[in-house]
Amino acid sequence: MADAVVSVLLDKLVSLLVSAGRQQLEFKDQFEETKKELQYMPEYLKLADQVRRKDRNDILKMVMSDLRELVYDAEDVIADCQLLFQKKCQGCALNFTSYCSPTHLKTRHQLGKRLSKINQKIREVKDRMKSYLVTAPRQTGKYEDGGNMPLTHPILMDEAKMVGLEDDSMKIRNWILEANGPLTVIGIVGMGGIGKTTLAQKICNRESAENSFEYSFFVTVSQNFKFDELLKKMLKKLKVEEKSLRGDDVPELLERLKSMLDEKYLAVLDDVWGTDEGRWWDSLKSALPSVEGSCVIVTSRNEKVAQSMGATDKCIHRLQVLSDDDSWSLFSKVAFARNGGKCTNPDLEVLGREIVKGCGGLPLAINIVGGMMLGKGDSIHEWKQISKHLKEELEISKKDEMIISTLELSYEELPTHLKPCFLCFSTLPEDCEISVDYMRELWIGEGFVWGRYEKTAFEIGEECLAELFNRFLILGVGKDVFESRFIRCKMHDMVRDMVIKIAREENFFVSLESGGRIGFSVQSRRLGISKNTTVLESILNSSTKLRSLFGMEIERSEIIGSVIVLCKVRWLRVLCLSLSNMKIDVVAKYWLSEIGSLQHLVFLRIENSALRRLPDSIRNLRNLQILYLTDCPNLEMLPVSITTLEKLTAVEIINCTSLECMPEGLGKLSNLEILFGFKPMNLGSKNGSDISDLKKLTGLRKLWMYIKSEKQIEGEWNVLSMLYHLQFLMLDFEGSSLESEGIVKKIDSQFSAPLISLRGLYLFNYPGESTPAWLSPISLPNLQFLEIGWGRIKKMGPRFWDSENGVWKVEVLVLKYLKEMEEEWTRMRRAMPSLRLVKVRKCPKLKSFPLNDTFKDMFANWSVWRKEEEKGGMLHARSAPILFEVAHAALEEGEGGLLISHAHSGPILSEIPSATEEEKEGPEIQEISSE
């Protein structure tokens, strides 16, 4: 497999060299030489990879590894040159003598030597490759991926039936209905990728929706798990707060679980590999009360595992592969999704059936191959190539390795720019569910995604996510409240095994697990640490060229004394730290105090910290693009120097309750596209930003703003209408009810100009008894998604109904916790003719709303009305991004639209916790949809 990272970074390097050559004239000749050598390298890579795969040539593998290191070094040198140029510009403006100092002259001389050395090594690597290649490579353009036709959005299919699993589902349903003993254990067994998880998940969802059980929950056990973590996952699914579980040992967790399951329950234990000779299962079983009619469903590849957990032979379902017809039906739903799941080309059908035959009836393989063919369109040539390639792989594979060959082919067929994005999932723990926005921002930080073709990096990242979803290499887990996009994702365990295998081969990632065990090669430029890693300091000392450092649940002892070591990794691009319940601010003292030395840093993310303030040296992070601070309740202020970081595109401040306002000069950040947690300063305050500072942020696309006091809304509210790219706006008037009259009057008088580009609006805790005057089809002419929650609203304001001057284009309406809202359905439906989805939660006074569909998500009950426009089995969401939802791949926590909360998100790498009754006190901070 051609080195994914090298292929992408080569393309980026050529662009950087052009830019750097214009800036640094003193290095222009060396840059030109480097660019000339690198432009031919992608074709060398392709030919070398073909020879390596055919002849199993390990020497070529070593050569390609050397090239990877050279590319990294070259990018680091160019980045240093760009920093030097920035200092040169600053020196000309401030202190030219400083720029011409001996220190700077020495630095420039060293950079020149490093460039010359890299050019020499590139020539050597190319010569070594030539000796193994039969034909000379030709120069080629960027991103040659054959007839691949990438989709810019995932495709949303109608709620797909479980192809070929209807009888299986009914059989297990009957076993559940017949369960009349104290506890029935049901086993679902079969080979990997056959659909065990899908079947169990859908059964759990259906039983939950029909309220067959008082309690129902689904947890993944997996191969390598910790018993205490498994118990905590179960309790969180039962809506126990995560914070209350910290510090509990196994006996305490078992006792809590036992005390909660006091009525009929359904527990699904997915992907069980073994019972450790019964030890952990015996302990867990002691906490599962013998309540009549209760069931435990176990899925496993090993039938003996289900038997050892108490499943009798008559309650073990042996899942079979799909029939030829069902296999073709599932494949068609995916590969021909553009045509509603129908193949209209007879020649493609012949080729398609050949391809499906090679999948052996395994749903996972069929989905992934179908997703691969979706991108090929109607190209007969492309389909023939895939069919031939798949046959060749299957001829040399053993029967039980068939699915592995299919997975590897799907990776080979990925467009070049997607491969390193896909490899980033190797950094995640087993069975991890991760925010799609986090992955997108990680790709930006790594340099795998950047703005081009008149699109921002965030837009390109969204397209990359869409294609990985469509290829079923990642699975959607829950959608946003508007059901317009997946907000979290995970991987099938077999896909994860493949991505880890490739990551190992390419030295992509190093993992230091709890206890300090090294998981991958120390030659990697990415390091992951978890909990108490005793060898952290020595590893950082030997890995000074690290580009990314991920930390999860870092202990206090690991931070103290590590400041000098952290400063050595000066080429770091990504720093993500999730801390372990720290009450003392040791992060700022021991690690962040010298963060100014990380001048190449692009992505900084800190979670669960007692951090009080960021150091002023953050001004040195001239390349920082993404700053994410969450669950830092002691954070009091951000340094004013943050406003000098001109490359910042996203500032996300979540659950930092002590922060009063943003620093003065926020308007200087002209490249900002995302601003979460904006709190305007009070009138008369100093050293803060007010609403008028937003008018310079003309590129802003998403804005979350909190208003507590009437004093915060002095200023130019109409500046929001100057944000011509603003697509999503959240206004939360938290705790402002005491000053309701003044706030309502001021906003209505100052906020009059229309927000032309706004597509989504979240209005929370509004203090008025009717909606604001600006909530009208005139002021919001292109609004498609509207959510209103909490507050005192009894009715929609007069302008809301102004249909003479404009018509609402809203497609999705969400109302929640509006206890006094008394609006009537007929009038609402007439005012919003484009409605296709209405979701309601705890609005008891609404009149005649036809909320026939009720479902549970992980937080509470939703009542739903849908207007589905069906055409060939496909659900057309006219303006929302669209998503795949094929039964064999979508491993969701619940059906319908799921509301996921940043406020409850926990560590960077975390499971989705359950909400509690406390959510009634304030809004969840949701992921905002974007295309």
Summary of the structure (lengths in Angstrom):
residues: 931
radius of gyration: 28.4
end to end distance: 31.5
largest distance: 87.3
contacts: 3188
relative contact order: 0.08
helix: 43%
strand: 15%
